[in-house]
């Protein structure tokens, strides 16, 4: 902050210049004294924003209008399916399959993929209803803001942005590794060794930065152009996957799959599922494109559900093929398919695998770039982050500022950091968000402010509390126990079922979906809550510690800046709405008096 004039005026140089583009142009940041008063009011302001819920119309009109120009509505269900395939089928299947088959699940890794796929599909259904009803760029941030309030939406959004940055950086560094394999080089041959830096940060990766920069250019210029580029690459990628399946089956031995199918038991299968969920991360980026679809009610359900169905089937088939080609103990954890082909006398096929992996990772980076920019755009529309990041280019119809900022952060991380240890952290963030979206869907169906009675609201709150608590208890017992007893599950699982049944029969629904709705409510979203939390119980403690550190950093930013900026913006918007109502009412009063 800098003093101006009398020393009190606060002048901020924005990412788009001064004036309306200032970093924080709100009332609380106009002077040091104003900022001090805002900090003293943190408690009341937090209570206000924690309980304040946005409305569908607000997100669709007032909030979206803060970007200036509109995004172009050019996408169809065909685009969304290919975006979904491009977003999900990437580095995960080519790396994590071998790691989890060898170290956690054995050939039963196919069941791990199926479990993760079911969890992802349940979340897809929840996302789809929201994306159809609230087709804006904010994705889960907008959905949670409408149903659970600003505070929970911000915590969720911060974790989604972390997932995008870390995940994109990891994929970009993997791109360098597979590119080196394609040219018969070691990955570090293309990296710069900075001996003065710590070991995990000493391999500088300029190729990853170049790839991210090119992806940024594609994402900025045109969403439709990005879509076409994506599905061309995805078609090539699917062709390579088809080759892997057909060629792999010619080297299959049934005994490799059946001799010791689940060597690590049920616990190993679920532990692998928690890690393999990382391979499904990405479909939420497709929901952020709802604002750019021609017919959201038709295109989004077909696009999201179709993409996830195809992805789950492909993952399970590839896992089976890998485990048929080699005994699980011989599977290479880093390059499983390449090594499997070499071990079975098809050394030349590793180049095709590397080529396919490059194509897959390129599409993952592209869809991630498109999705993460739209998340940040909608967050900036609420002024929780600088509003200049919400601007949409009139020329390109894309959020240029948000795209550049997110990919710059991703490029910095990719340039310095070895990110292998963070796959679990990414899974935590995603499972946490998916659980919140399922909770928000139940709130949406069973609670409408001003219409739902206090008794029904309290019943809903009690049911949600039992559903979440029983899911947490199940996950905690699974994660902390060494195996054996099932007594705790005999209490927690029936408690979850009873709360869901009570919600179905004893709490009246307050709202029906207008265009497309999730089937089997409340059972499907309640199952999504349960399985997402249960998979969290299979993740290691160190990852939860890192998750806690990041969440603490988010809270510090929110209490110092985001809370006050969004509070001022909400109050200004409410004042404008009141003024508009007064203006509309004045002529009516005059007319009435004349009668």
N, C-alpha and C positions, 0 to 999 in steps of 0.2 A: 504494500500500500504506500502511496506517496501523497504528501500534503500538497495542496494547491490553494492559492488565495490566502485565506485566513489560517491556513495550516490544518483545517479540518476537512476540507473537501477531499474526497477520495477519487483519484483518477486512475482507471485501469486501462492498460493497453491490451486490447483484445486480439484474438487470433485472426480477426477479420478487420482490425483497425479499431478506431474509437466509436463513440456513439452506441448505436444499437448492437454493434458487434462486440462490445466490451466483454471481457471474460465473465465478470459478474456485474451486470448493470443494475441490479436490484437495489431497493431502498436501504437494506441493511449494510450495504458495502459502499455507500456514498461518502462516508466519513469515518474517521477512527472512532468518534463518539457513537455514531450509529451502529458500528460493528460491535462496540463494547456493550451497548444496550441489547443488541440481538443476542449476544452470548449469555447475558444475564437472564434472558427469557428462554433459554434452551429447553428447560423443563416443560413449560406450558406449550411451547411450539411443538415439541416432540409429541406431547399428548394429542395435540390437534392433528398432526400429520399421520400419527400411528392409527388414528381412528377414522380419518377422512378417507372416503372412497370415491374414486372418480366414477364417471358414468360412461356408458357406451357412446352416447352422442358427443360427449366432451372429447373422448379420444378420437372419434371419427371426424370431428369438424374443428373445434377450437384448437386442440393440441396439434393436430396434423397441419392446420393452417399456419402454424408458427414457422414452418420450413420455407415459406414464401411460395416457390413453385411446387406443383404437384409432381409426384413420380408418375412415369408413364405406365398406363395399363396395357401391357403387351403380352403377358404370359398366359399360357393355357395349361390344362392338366398334363399335356405331353411334356411341356417344359418342366413342370414341377416333378414329374416322375424321374426325368433324367437329372434334374438338379438333386433330387433325393439320392439316386444311385451314385451320382458324382460326389455328393457330400459324405457318404457313408463308406462306400467300398474303396478303401485306400490302403495306407500303410499297415493298419491294424491287422488285417487278415494275413498279410505276408510276413509279419513279425510275431505278433502275439500268439498265433496258433501254435507255432513250434514251442515257444516258451512255456505256455500253459499245458500243452500235451506232455512235454517232457518232465516238467517240475511240479505240476499240480493235479492234473486230472487223468493223464494217460489217454487212451482212445476215447474215453468218455467225455473228452473235450467237445464232442459233437452235442452232448446233452447240455454242456455248459453254454454253448452257443444258442441252443434252443431256449434255455431258461432266460438268458439275456434278451433274446429276441422277443419272447413273450412280454417281458417287462417293458421293452421299448415299444412294442405294439400297443400295450395298454396306454402308455403315455401318448402315443400318436393319436389315439382316439380322443383323449382329453384335449390335446392341442388342437385337433381338427375342429371341434365344436367352437372353441374360442376364436380360431382363425376365421371361421365362416361368419360368426356373429360380430366380431370386431376385427375386420380386415385392415389392420394398420401395421406399420413397419416394426413396432416395438416387440412383437412376439410375446414371450412369457412376461416381460416387464409390464406391458400394457394390460395383460390379462390379470396379473396379480394386483396391479394398481386399482383396477375396477373392483375386485372382490375382496382383497385383503389389505388394501391401503398402501400409501406411499412408502412407509418404512420397510415393510416386508418386500415390496417390489424392488426397492433399491438394493437391499442385501442380495436378493436373487440375481438382479441384473449385474452386480459387481462380480459375482461368481461366474456368470455366463461369460462376461468379457474376459475374465481370467482364463477360462477354459479355451476360448478362441485364441487368445494370444499365445498361451503355452502350447496348445495343441498345434497351432499353425507353425510355430517355431520348430517343434519337434518334427513335424512332417517335412518342413523345408530342409532340415539337417539330414533327414532320412533320404530326401531327394538327392542330396550330394552323395550319400553312400551308395545308392543304387546306380547313379550315374557313373561313379567310379568302377563299380562292378561291371557295368556294360563295356567299359574301356579297359578291363583287365588291370585295374589299379586298386590300391588300398585307399579307402576314403580319406585318410589323413594326408595322402599325397596331394590332395586339392585343398588342404587347410593350412593355415599359417600358424606355426607354433610360437606362442608368446610365453616363453619360459618364466617370465616375471609374474605371471598371473597364477592363481590357484589352479589345480589340476583340472577341475570340472569346468573351468572357464578359459583354458589356455589354448584350445584348438579353435582358432578364428575361422569362420566359414563364409568367405565372400560369395561363393556360388549360391548359397541359401539366400543371401541378401539380393542378388541379381534376380533370382527366380521370384522372390516376393515383390520386387519392384515391377517386374513385367506383369505379374498377376494384378497388381494395383492399377496399372494402366488399363488393362482389360475391364476391370470392375468399374472404373471411373467412366469410361467412354460410353458404355451401353450395357444395360441389363439384358436386353434381347440378344445383343451380340455375344455377351458372356454365355447366355443360354445355348446359342448355336455352337459356340466353341466347346462348351461343356459336353453337349450330347454327341458331338463328333468324337471327342476324346473318349467319352464313356462307351460308345459303340466299339471302338478299338479295344478298350479295356475289357469289355464283355467278351469280345472275340478271343482275347488272350486267356481269360478265365476258362472259356470253353475248351481251348487247347489244353490247358493244364488238367482239366477234368478228364478229357478223352485220352490224352497221352498218359496221364497218371494211372488210369484204370487198366491200361495195357501192361503195367508193371505191378498190378495189385496182387497181394497175397492175403487171403481171408484170415489166415492164422495170425497175421500181424494185428488185426483188429479184435479178434475174438479170444485170443489166448489169455490175455489179462486185461479185460475191458476197463475195469475201474480200480486200478491198483491203489489209489489214494482214498477210496471210499467216497461216501456222499459228501463229506466235508470238503474234500478236494474238488468235487464237481462245483459246489457253490462258491468256493474260494476262487476258482477259475472264472466263474460267471461274473463275479464282481470286477475282475480285471478285464475280461473280454467285453464288458459293457462299453469300454473305451472304443471298441471297434464299431459300435452303433452310434457314437456321438456324431452329430451333424444334421440329423433330420430336422431339429428345431430351427436350423437356419432357413429351411424351406418355409416354415410358418411365417418368417419375417417378410416373405415376398408376397403375402396376401394383399398388400396395398397395391401391388402391381399386376394382379391377376384380372383377367377380363370378366370372369364369372366365378367369384369365390365360392358360392354355394355348390357349384358342380366341380370346379377344378381342384379345390383344396382336398376334399375327401378322396377323390380318385388319385390325385398326385401323391399325397402323403401315405395313405394306406397301401396303394400299389407299390410305391418305392420300398416301403418297409417289408412287405410280403416277399418281394423279389430278393431283397438283400438277405433276409433271414434264410431263405431257401439256398441261396448261393453259398453263404457262410457254412451252413451245415454240410452241404455236399463237398465243399473244399476240405473241410475238416475230416470227413470220412475218407476222401481220396488220399490225403496225406498219411493218415494212420494205416491205410491199406498198403501204401508203398514201403513203409519202414516200420520196424518195431519202435514203440514210443521211446524206448531208452536210447535209440540211435538218432532220433530227430534232432536236428541242429536248432538251437533256440533263437539264433540270429537270422539265418536265411534258410528256413526249413524246406521250402519247395525247391530252391536251387540245389541244395545239398542232396535232397531226396532224388532228384533227377540224375545228379552226378553219380550217386551211389548205385543207381539201377542201370547204369550204362548209357545214359542220355545226357552227357555233359553239355552238349550244344544247347539243350533246352533251357539251361540257366540264363542264357541271354534273352530268350523270349520272356522268361519270368521277370527278369530285371526291367525289360522294356515295358511290360504290363504294369509293373509296380510304379514306374515313373509316370505312366499315363494316369494311373489311379491317384497318385499323390498330387498331380497337377490339378485334377478336377476337385479334389478335396480342398486344396488351397484356394481355388477360384470360388467355390461355393461358400467357403468360410469367409472369404473377403467380402462377398456380397452380403452375407448374413450379419456379420459382426458390425459392419457399417450401419446397417438399418437398426440394430439394437441401440447403438450409440446415438444415432439420429433421434430416436424417439425419447431416449433418456434426456437428451439435450433440449427437446421440446418442452419438457417439464422444468427446465433450468436446474436440475440436480447436478448437471455438469454444464460448462459454459455453453450458452445458447447458440454461439456462432457455429458449433458443431452440428446444429440441426439444419443448416442451410442446404437446400437442394438446388443444384445448378439448373438454371432455366435452359441452358444449351443442351446438356446431356440428360437431364431428368434423373440424375443420380446424386446421392449425398457425397460430394467430392471431399469436403473437409473431414467428415467422419471416416471415410475410407482411407484417406492418407494418414490420419493420426493413428488409427488402429494398426495399419500395416507397418507404419514406422516403428511402433512399439514391438510388433512381432519381429521385425527385422533386427532390431537391437538385441532381443533375446536370442534369436537364431544365430546371430553373428558370434556371440560369446559362449553360450551355455550348452552343456551336454545335458539333455533333458530326459534321459532314460528313467530317472527315479520318480518322475512326476506323473506317470500314467495313472497311478492310483489317486493322486490329488485331483486329476481331471475327472475321474469317475465319481469321486465324492461330490464335486460341484454339480455335475449333471444329475446324479441321482437325487440330490437335495432339491434341485429346481423341479425335476419331474414330480417329486412328491408334493411340492407346494402347488403345482398346477392342478394336480388331482384334488387336493383339498379345496382349491379355489372353485373347481367345477361343482363340488358338492355344495359349497356356499351359494354359488350362482343358482343352482336348481332349487334350493330350499329356503333362501332368504332374500327378501326384497325390502329395503328400507321403507318404512311408512306403511307397509302392507302386512308383513309377517308379525304376528302377535308376540308379545314378550315370552309367553309360555312356549310357543313353538321355537322361537330363537334360542331359548335356554335348552330345550330338548336337542336342537341341532348341535349346540356347543358341547353338550354332554356326550353326544354320540361321537362327534369328532375327537373329543378328548380321549374317549375309550379306544377308538380305532387307532389313533396315533400312539397312545400309551401301550396298548397291547402289542402293536407292531414293534415299538422300540424295545419292549421287554423281551420279545421273541428274538430280535436281532442281538440284543445285549447278551442274552443267555447263550446264543449260538456262538457269538464271538469270544466270550470269556470262558466258557466251559471247555473242558478238554475232551468232551464226547461222553457217550454213555447214556445217562438218564434222559427220559422224555417227559418227566412229571411236569416240568414247567410249561411245556408246550400244551399239555392237557388243560392248562388254565388259560394261557394267553390266546391260543387260537380260537377256542370257543368264545372267549370274551370279545374278540374281534368280530366273529360271526354274529354274536348276539346283538352287538351294537349296530351292525349293518342291517340286521333284520328289523330291529326296533326303528331305525331310521326309515326303512321302507314302509312299514305298516303303521307307525304311530306319529310320523311327522309329515304333514301335508306338503307337497311340492308347491313352491311359490311362483315358479316360472317354467314355461315349456319353451324349448328351442324354437326359433322362428323359421329357420331354414333347414338345418341339419343337426341332429342330436346324437350324443353318445348312447348306444343301446345299454340295457341292463343297469341303469342307474337305480340304486347307489352301489351295486355290487362291483361293477367294472372299475370305477374310480377308487373304491375302497380297496380292491385287490391291487391296484396300481400303487396306492400308498403302502400297503403291506409289503409287496415284493421289492419296491425301491428301498424301503427302510431295511428290510432283511438283507439285501445285498450290501448295504452299508456296513452291516455287522461283520462282513467277511473281509473288510479292508483293514490294513495294518494301522497300528496306533500312531506311527510316525507321520503317516499321511494326514491323520486327523489333527495332529499338532500343526502341520503346515497350513491346513485348512483354517484352523483357529487363528493363526498369525495373520493370514490374509483377511479374514473376517474382521479382526481387530483393527487392521489398517483401514478397511472400508468404513467402520464405525467412526474412527477418528476423523476421516474426511467428511463424513455425513454430518457429524455434530459441529464441526468447524465451518463448513461451507454449504454442503448440499441441502441440509435442513433449512437454513435461513433463506437461501435463494429460492427454493421451491415454496416455502411458506409465503414469502413476499409475492411470488408469482400467482399463487392460488388466491391470495387476498385481493390482488389487483384484478384478477379475472372475475372474482365474485362482485367487486365493486362495479366493474363494467357491465356485468349482467344486470345488476340492480338498476343502474342508470338507464339501461336499454328498456327495462320493464316500465320504469317511470315515464320515459318518453312515449312508449307505446300506449300507456294507460291514459295520458293526459288528453288526447283527442277524444277518447271514448267518454271521459268524464264530462267534457264540454257538450258532446252530442247528447249525453243522457240528460244534462241539465236543460237542454233546449226542448226536450219533450215535456 
